[in-house]
Amino acid sequence: MGSYRDFAAELALEAGRFLKGRFNTAHDITYKGEIDIVTEADRGCEALLIARIEKAFPGHGILAEETRGAAETREFTWIVDPLDGTTNYAHHYPVFCVSIALQHGGEVIAGAICNPMLEELFVAEKGGGACLNGQRLAVTKTAELTRSLLSTGFPYDIRVNPDNNINYFNAMAVRAQAIRRAGAAALDLAYVAAGRFDGFWELKLHPWDTAAGCLMVTEAGGRVTDLFGGPFNLYSPHVLATNGRIHEAMSEILKETDPMDARLVKK
């Protein structure tokens, strides 16, 4: 399995260099929705990732955000986000990453997330732990929500859909020490694994947002569930990832905030 981990790590570094090299240039921006955008860097980086994977593992499937949103049915499937944090990137705000994961038999077995602006490479392997630039990662030991630094994000349909996380944000903001909203879910998850955040929650994510990061959290000793503490899988519409110690407290707040939002469980 180590060869898959190493391949993911090297590919994430290469893709990170690709993005960093184009960061300060003018970007060609296309709108997928009212505020949901894609740049030439997303497309170019995804083409690079797909080409490298197909050459190295021609029998594997690929699930990619921009061009392959439906996974091919294969024993092994690579799940890639060429640029998580596109809005940041398009505005030349240096918070973004590349996320690469490998799924085998329905289980993510390896993952890598590269933050090229800080030259940070997060890597995880099922049963083998998680590392940042070669140093072993561990979640925090913070046990009180009031002492916790959390992170979250808001969905692209925030203007038109009431399931937009504002209610949860308001409820959590007065109970946690602070909340950050950086705009790159995969990086938020990596930061939970690295002990920079104590917890993270978000709605309406996709497999390419969560695959590598959730593996990192669990391999660093954390816990990952759906928003209300139930089982999580890559196609769950929302995620709660924590150091484990504040998990129940966060889940209870999310459950109690608005009873109407229990309908999310059924999605």
URPEGI-V273480 format. One record per pair of residues at least 12 apart in sequence whose ideal C-beta (glycine too) atoms are under 10 Angstrom apart, sorted by the first residue. I is the first residue (numbers start at 0). GAP is how many residues later the second one is. D is the distance in whole Angstrom. If there is no record, write none. Layout:
I GAP D
I GAP D
//
This chain:
0 101 9
0 103 9
0 108 6
0 109 7
0 124 6
0 125 7
0 126 8
0 127 7
1 108 9
1 123 7
1 126 8
2 53 10
2 107 9
3 52 10
3 53 9
3 56 10
3 72 8
3 74 9
3 97 10
3 98 5
3 100 9
3 105 7
3 106 5
3 107 10
3 121 8
3 122 10
4 97 8
4 104 8
4 105 4
4 106 8
4 107 8
4 118 6
4 119 8
4 120 5
4 121 9
4 123 7
4 126 10
5 104 9
5 106 9
5 117 9
5 119 10
6 45 9
6 46 9
6 49 6
6 50 8
6 71 9
6 93 9
6 95 8
6 103 8
6 105 9
7 45 10
7 70 8
7 72 9
7 91 10
7 92 5
7 93 7
7 94 6
7 101 10
7 102 5
7 103 6
7 104 4
7 105 9
7 106 10
7 115 7
7 116 9
7 117 9
7 204 8
8 91 8
8 101 9
8 102 9
8 103 5
8 104 10
8 105 8
8 112 6
8 113 9
8 114 5
8 115 10
8 116 10
8 122 9
9 42 9
9 46 10
9 90 10
9 102 8
9 111 9
10 37 9
10 38 7
10 41 6
10 42 7
10 45 9
10 67 9
10 69 9
10 87 8
10 89 6
10 101 7
10 103 9
11 37 9
11 68 9
11 85 8
11 86 5
11 87 8
11 88 5
11 99 9
11 100 4
11 101 7
11 102 4
11 103 10
11 104 9
11 109 6
11 110 9
11 111 8
11 200 9
12 85 9
12 99 8
12 101 6
12 103 8
12 106 9
12 108 6
13 31 9
13 34 7
13 35 9
13 38 7
13 84 9
13 100 9
14 29 10
14 30 5
14 31 9
14 33 6
14 34 6
14 37 9
14 65 8
14 66 10
14 67 6
14 68 9
14 82 9
14 83 4
14 84 9
14 85 8
14 97 9
14 99 7
14 101 8
15 29 9
15 80 9
15 81 8
15 82 5
15 96 10
15 97 9
15 98 4
15 99 7
15 100 3
15 101 9
15 103 8
15 104 9
15 105 8
16 81 10
16 97 9
16 99 6
16 102 10
17 23 8
17 26 7
17 27 5
17 29 10
17 30 6
17 31 9
17 64 9
17 65 10
17 80 8
17 98 9
18 20 10
18 22 6
18 23 9
18 25 9
18 26 6
18 29 10
18 63 8
18 64 6
18 66 10
18 70 7
18 77 7
18 78 9
18 79 7
18 95 9
18 97 6
18 98 9
19 21 10
19 74 9
19 76 10
19 94 9
19 95 10
19 96 4
19 97 7
19 99 9
20 20 9
20 95 9
21 17 9
21 18 8
21 19 5
21 22 8
21 23 9
21 67 9
22 18 8
22 66 7
22 69 7
22 70 10
22 71 7
22 73 9
22 93 8
22 94 7
23 68 7
23 70 10
24 15 9
24 16 9
24 67 9
25 14 10
25 66 10
26 12 5
26 13 6
26 14 7
26 15 10
26 59 9
26 62 7
26 63 5
26 64 9
26 65 8
27 12 4
27 13 9
27 15 9
27 62 10
28 13 10
28 57 9
28 58 10
28 60 10
28 61 6
28 62 10
29 12 9
29 13 9
31 34 9
31 54 10
31 124 8
32 123 5
32 124 7
32 126 10
32 127 10
33 122 8
33 123 8
33 124 9
33 125 6
33 126 8
34 52 8
34 119 10
34 120 10
34 121 6
34 122 9
34 123 8
34 124 7
35 50 8
35 51 9
35 119 9
35 120 4
35 121 8
36 49 6
36 50 6
36 52 9
36 53 6
36 54 10
36 119 9
37 27 9
37 28 6
37 44 10
37 45 9
37 48 6
37 52 9
38 27 10
38 43 10
38 44 7
38 47 6
38 48 10
38 50 6
38 51 5
40 41 8
40 42 6
40 45 8
40 48 6
40 49 9
40 55 9
41 22 10
41 23 8
41 24 5
41 25 10
41 39 9
41 40 5
41 41 5
41 42 10
41 44 6
41 47 8
41 48 9
42 23 6
42 24 8
42 39 8
42 40 9
43 38 8
43 39 9
44 19 10
44 21 9
44 35 9
44 36 9
44 37 4
44 38 6
44 53 7
45 16 10
45 18 5
45 19 7
45 20 5
45 21 6
45 22 8
45 34 7
45 35 9
45 36 4
45 37 8
45 52 10
45 162 10
46 17 9
46 19 9
46 20 8
46 35 8
47 34 8
47 50 10
48 13 8
48 15 7
48 29 8
48 31 5
48 32 9
48 33 6
48 49 8
48 51 7
49 12 6
49 14 6
49 16 10
49 17 7
49 18 7
49 28 9
49 30 8
49 32 9
51 26 10
51 48 10
52 23 10
52 25 5
52 27 8
52 47 9
52 49 9
53 24 9
55 22 10
56 17 10
56 19 7
56 21 8
56 45 9
58 15 7
58 16 8
58 17 7
59 12 9
59 14 6
59 15 8
59 16 4
59 17 7
59 18 6
59 42 8
59 43 10
59 44 10
60 12 7
60 13 3
60 14 8
60 15 7
60 16 4
60 17 7
60 18 9
60 42 9
61 12 9
61 14 10
61 15 7
61 16 5
61 17 8
61 18 7
62 14 6
62 15 7
62 16 5
62 17 7
62 18 10
62 38 9
62 40 8
62 143 9
62 144 6
62 145 7
62 148 9
62 171 9
63 14 8
63 15 8
63 16 5
63 17 8
63 18 7
63 36 10
63 144 7
64 14 9
64 15 7
64 16 5
64 17 7
64 18 8
64 19 8
64 21 9
64 34 9
64 141 7
64 142 9
64 143 5
64 144 8
65 14 10
65 15 9
65 16 7
65 17 9
65 20 10
65 142 10
66 15 9
67 12 9
67 140 10
68 137 8
68 138 10
68 139 9
70 32 8
70 136 8
70 163 9
70 164 10
73 29 9
73 30 10
74 28 9
74 29 7
74 30 7
75 26 6
75 27 7
75 28 5
75 29 9
75 33 9
76 24 9
76 25 7
76 26 5
76 27 8
76 28 10
76 29 9
76 31 10
76 130 9
76 134 9
76 157 10
77 22 7
77 23 7
77 24 6
77 25 8
77 32 10
77 130 10
77 133 9
78 20 8
78 21 8
78 22 5
78 23 8
78 24 6
78 29 8
78 32 9
78 127 9
78 128 5
78 129 5
78 130 10
78 131 9
78 132 4
78 133 8
78 155 7
79 18 8
79 19 7
79 20 5
79 21 8
79 22 10
79 127 10
79 128 6
79 131 9
79 132 9
80 16 8
80 17 7
80 18 4
80 19 8
80 20 9
80 32 9
80 103 9
80 104 9
80 105 6
80 125 8
80 126 9
80 127 4
80 128 6
80 129 9
80 130 8
80 131 8
80 132 10
81 16 6
81 17 9
81 18 9
81 126 9
82 13 6
82 14 8
82 15 7
82 16 9
82 101 9
83 12 6
83 13 5
83 14 7
83 15 5
83 29 8
83 31 10
83 99 9
83 100 5
83 101 6
83 102 4
83 103 7
83 104 9
83 105 10
83 124 8
83 125 7
83 128 10
83 129 9
84 12 6
84 13 10
84 30 9
84 68 10
84 97 8
84 98 5
84 99 4
84 100 9
84 101 8
84 102 7
85 97 9
85 98 9
86 69 9
86 96 6
86 97 9
87 94 8
87 95 5
87 96 7
87 99 10
88 28 10
88 94 10
88 95 9
90 92 10
92 24 10
92 89 9
92 90 8
93 21 9
93 22 9
93 23 4
93 24 8
94 20 8
94 22 8
94 23 9
94 87 5
94 88 6
94 89 6
94 92 7
95 18 10
95 19 8
95 20 8
95 21 8
95 86 9
95 87 8
95 88 6
95 90 9
95 91 7
96 15 10
96 16 5
96 17 6
96 18 5
96 19 8
96 20 9
96 21 10
96 23 9
96 24 10
96 25 9
96 87 6
96 88 10
96 89 6
96 90 5
96 91 10
96 93 7
96 115 9
96 116 9
97 14 8
97 15 7
97 16 5
97 17 9
97 18 8
97 23 10
97 88 8
97 89 10
97 114 9
98 12 7
98 13 8
98 14 5
98 15 8
98 23 9
98 85 9
98 86 9
98 87 4
98 88 8
98 90 9
98 91 9
98 109 6
98 110 7
98 111 9
98 112 7
98 113 5
98 114 7
99 12 5
99 13 8
99 14 8
99 23 10
99 86 10
99 108 9
99 111 8
99 112 6
100 12 9
100 23 9
100 85 9
100 106 8
100 107 8
100 109 9
100 110 4
100 111 4
100 112 8
100 113 9
100 114 7
100 115 10
100 133 9
101 23 10
101 24 9
101 109 9
101 110 9
101 113 10
102 104 8
102 108 7
102 112 10
102 131 7
103 22 9
105 127 8
105 128 9
106 19 7
106 108 9
106 126 10
106 127 10
107 16 9
107 17 10
107 18 7
107 99 9
107 102 9
107 103 5
107 104 7
107 105 10
107 106 7
107 107 5
107 108 10
107 110 9
107 126 7
108 15 9
108 16 7
108 17 4
108 18 9
108 19 9
108 106 8
109 13 8
109 14 7
109 15 5
109 16 7
109 18 9
109 101 10
109 102 8
109 105 8
110 12 7
110 13 5
110 14 8
110 15 9
110 19 9
110 75 9
110 78 10
110 79 9
110 99 10
110 100 6
110 101 3
110 102 7
110 103 8
110 104 5
110 105 6
110 108 9
111 12 8
111 13 10
111 78 10
111 100 6
111 103 10
111 104 9
112 17 10
112 19 10
112 71 9
112 73 5
112 74 7
112 76 8
112 77 5
112 78 10
112 80 9
112 98 10
112 99 5
112 100 6
112 102 10
112 103 7
113 72 10
113 73 10
113 76 10
114 17 10
114 69 9
114 71 9
114 72 6
114 75 8
114 76 9
117 15 10
117 69 10
118 14 8
119 12 6
119 13 6
119 67 9
119 70 8
119 71 10
119 74 9
120 12 6
120 13 8
120 69 10
121 15 7
121 64 9
121 65 9
121 67 9
121 68 4
121 69 9
121 71 7
121 72 7
121 90 8
121 91 8
121 94 6
121 98 10
122 14 9
122 67 10
122 89 9
122 92 10
122 93 8
122 96 10
123 13 8
123 66 9
123 69 7
123 88 7
123 89 9
123 90 9
123 91 5
123 92 4
123 93 9
123 94 8
123 95 5
123 96 8
124 90 8
124 91 10
124 94 7
125 89 7
125 92 9
125 93 7
126 92 8
127 91 7
128 64 10
128 87 9
128 90 5
128 91 7
128 92 9
129 60 8
129 63 5
129 64 8
129 82 10
129 83 10
129 85 8
129 86 4
129 87 8
129 88 9
129 89 4
129 90 5
129 91 9
129 92 9
130 62 9
130 63 10
130 85 9
130 88 9
130 89 9
131 58 8
131 59 10
131 61 8
131 62 6
131 63 10
131 64 10
131 84 9
131 88 10
134 59 9
135 83 10
135 84 8
136 53 9
136 55 10
136 56 5
136 57 5
136 58 7
136 79 7
136 80 9
136 82 8
136 83 4
136 84 9
136 85 10
137 55 8
137 56 9
137 57 6
137 81 10
137 82 5
137 83 6
137 84 9
137 105 9
138 53 6
138 54 7
138 55 8
138 56 6
138 57 10
138 58 9
138 59 8
138 60 9
138 77 10
138 78 7
138 79 10
138 80 10
138 81 5
138 82 5
138 83 4
138 84 9
138 102 9
138 103 8
138 104 4
138 105 7
138 106 8
139 52 9
139 54 9
139 55 5
139 56 8
139 57 8
139 58 5
139 59 9
139 80 10
139 81 10
139 82 9
139 102 9
139 103 5
139 104 10
139 105 8
139 106 9
140 54 9
140 57 9
140 80 10
140 102 7
140 103 10
140 104 7
141 35 9
141 53 9
141 55 10
141 56 5
141 57 9
141 100 9
141 101 6
141 103 6
141 104 7
142 55 9
142 100 9
142 101 10
142 102 4
142 103 7
142 106 9
143 32 10
143 33 9
143 54 9
143 101 8
143 102 7
143 105 8
144 27 8
144 30 5
144 31 6
144 32 8
144 53 8
144 54 8
144 97 10
144 100 9
144 101 5
144 103 10
144 104 5
144 105 7
144 107 10
144 108 8
145 28 10
145 29 7
145 30 7
145 31 6
145 100 10
145 103 9
146 29 9
146 30 6
146 51 8
146 99 9
147 24 10
147 27 9
147 28 5
147 29 6
147 30 8
147 31 9
147 49 8
147 50 4
147 51 6
147 94 8
147 95 8
147 97 9
147 98 5
147 101 9
147 102 8
148 27 7
148 28 6
148 29 5
148 30 8
148 31 7
148 42 9
148 47 8
148 48 6
148 49 6
148 50 8
149 19 10
149 22 6
149 23 9
149 25 9
149 26 5
149 27 8
149 28 7
149 29 5
149 30 7
149 31 10
149 38 9
149 42 9
149 47 6
149 48 6
149 49 5
149 50 7
149 51 8
149 92 9
149 96 9
149 100 8
150 27 10
150 28 7
150 29 5
150 30 7
150 31 7
150 32 10
150 33 10
150 34 9
150 36 9
150 37 4
150 38 9
150 40 7
150 41 8
150 45 9
150 46 5
150 47 9
150 48 8
150 49 5
150 50 8
150 51 8
150 90 9
151 13 6
151 16 8
151 17 6
151 20 8
151 21 10
151 27 6
151 28 8
151 29 6
151 30 9
151 33 9
151 36 8
151 45 10
151 47 9
151 48 7
151 49 5
151 50 6
151 51 9
152 12 7
152 16 10
152 27 10
152 28 6
152 29 8
152 30 6
152 31 8
152 32 6
152 35 7
152 47 9
152 48 9
152 49 5
152 50 8
152 51 9
152 52 8
152 56 9
153 12 7
153 15 8
153 27 7
153 29 9
153 48 8
153 49 8
153 50 9
154 47 8
154 48 6
154 49 4
154 50 9
154 82 10
154 83 10
155 48 8
156 46 10
156 47 8
157 45 10
157 46 10
160 42 10
160 43 9
161 96 9
161 98 9
161 99 9
162 40 6
162 41 8
162 74 9
162 75 9
162 95 10
162 97 9
162 98 7
162 100 8
162 101 6
162 104 9
163 39 8
163 40 9
164 16 10
164 36 8
164 37 7
164 38 5
164 39 9
164 62 10
164 73 9
164 96 10
166 87 10
166 90 5
166 91 5
166 93 9
166 94 7
167 33 7
167 34 9
167 35 8
167 59 8
167 70 10
167 82 10
167 85 8
167 86 6
167 89 6
167 90 8
167 93 8
168 12 8
168 32 9
168 88 10
169 87 8
170 82 6
170 83 8
170 85 8
170 86 4
170 87 8
171 27 9
171 29 8
171 78 7
171 81 6
171 82 8
171 85 8
173 79 10
174 74 8
174 75 9
174 78 6
175 22 8
175 23 8
175 70 9
175 73 10
175 74 9
175 77 9
176 21 9
178 18 9
178 20 10
178 21 10
178 22 10
179 16 9
179 17 7
179 20 9
180 21 10
181 15 10
183 25 9
183 29 10
184 15 8
184 17 6
184 20 6
184 21 9
184 23 10
184 24 4
184 25 7
184 28 7
184 54 8
184 56 10
185 19 9
185 22 8
185 23 6
185 24 7
185 25 8
185 26 6
185 27 5
185 28 9
185 30 9
186 26 8
187 12 5
187 13 9
187 14 8
187 21 9
187 25 7
187 51 10
187 53 8
188 13 9
188 16 10
188 20 8
188 21 7
188 22 10
188 23 8
188 24 3
188 25 6
188 26 9
188 27 6
188 28 6
188 33 9
188 35 8
188 50 8
188 52 6
189 22 8
189 23 6
189 26 6
189 27 8
189 30 9
190 22 9
190 25 10
190 26 10
191 21 8
191 22 9
191 24 8
191 25 5
191 28 8
191 30 6
191 31 10
191 32 9
191 49 5
191 50 7
191 51 7
192 20 7
192 21 9
192 22 9
192 23 4
192 24 5
192 25 8
192 26 7
192 27 4
192 28 9
192 29 7
192 48 9
192 50 9
193 22 8
193 23 10
193 26 7
194 25 8
194 26 10
194 27 9
194 48 8
196 20 10
196 44 9
196 45 9
196 46 9
197 24 9
197 44 7
197 45 5
197 46 10
197 47 8
197 48 6
197 49 10
197 52 9
198 18 10
198 23 9
198 24 9
198 41 7
198 42 7
198 43 4
198 44 7
198 45 10
198 46 9
198 47 6
198 48 7
198 50 9
198 51 5
198 52 10
199 13 9
199 17 8
199 22 10
199 24 9
199 39 8
199 40 8
199 41 5
199 42 7
199 50 9
200 24 10
200 25 10
200 26 6
200 37 7
200 38 7
200 39 5
200 40 7
200 41 9
200 49 7
200 50 9
200 52 10
200 53 7
201 25 9
201 35 10
201 36 7
201 37 6
201 38 9
201 39 9
202 24 7
202 34 7
202 35 4
202 36 9
202 58 9
202 61 7
202 64 10
203 33 6
203 34 7
203 60 9
203 63 9
204 29 9
204 30 10
204 31 8
204 32 7
204 33 7
204 34 6
205 28 8
205 29 8
205 31 9
206 26 9
206 27 4
206 28 7
206 29 10
207 26 9
208 25 9
208 30 8
209 14 8
209 22 8
209 23 10
209 24 6
209 25 10
209 26 8
209 28 10
209 29 6
209 31 8
210 23 6
212 26 9
212 28 7
213 18 7
213 19 10
213 20 8
213 22 10
213 25 7
213 27 6
215 25 9
216 22 10
216 24 5
216 25 8
216 26 9
216 27 9
217 14 10
217 23 9
217 26 10
219 23 9
220 22 8
220 23 7
221 19 6
221 20 6
221 21 5
221 22 6
221 23 9
221 25 8
222 17 8
222 18 7
222 19 6
222 20 8
222 21 4
222 22 9
222 23 10
222 24 5
222 25 9
222 28 10
223 12 10
223 15 7
223 16 7
223 17 5
223 18 8
223 20 10
223 23 9
224 13 10
224 14 8
224 15 5
224 16 8
224 17 9
224 22 7
224 25 10
224 26 7
225 12 6
225 13 7
225 14 7
225 25 9
225 28 10
225 38 9
225 39 7
226 12 7
226 13 5
226 23 9
226 24 8
226 27 5
226 28 8
226 34 8
226 37 7
226 38 8
227 12 8
227 23 6
227 24 9
227 26 6
227 27 5
227 33 9
227 34 8
227 36 8
227 37 6
228 18 7
228 19 7
228 21 9
228 22 4
228 23 8
228 25 8
228 26 8
229 21 9
229 35 7
235 28 10
235 29 10
235 31 9
236 27 7
236 28 9
236 29 10
236 30 5
237 16 9
237 23 10
237 26 6
237 27 9
237 29 8
239 14 7
//
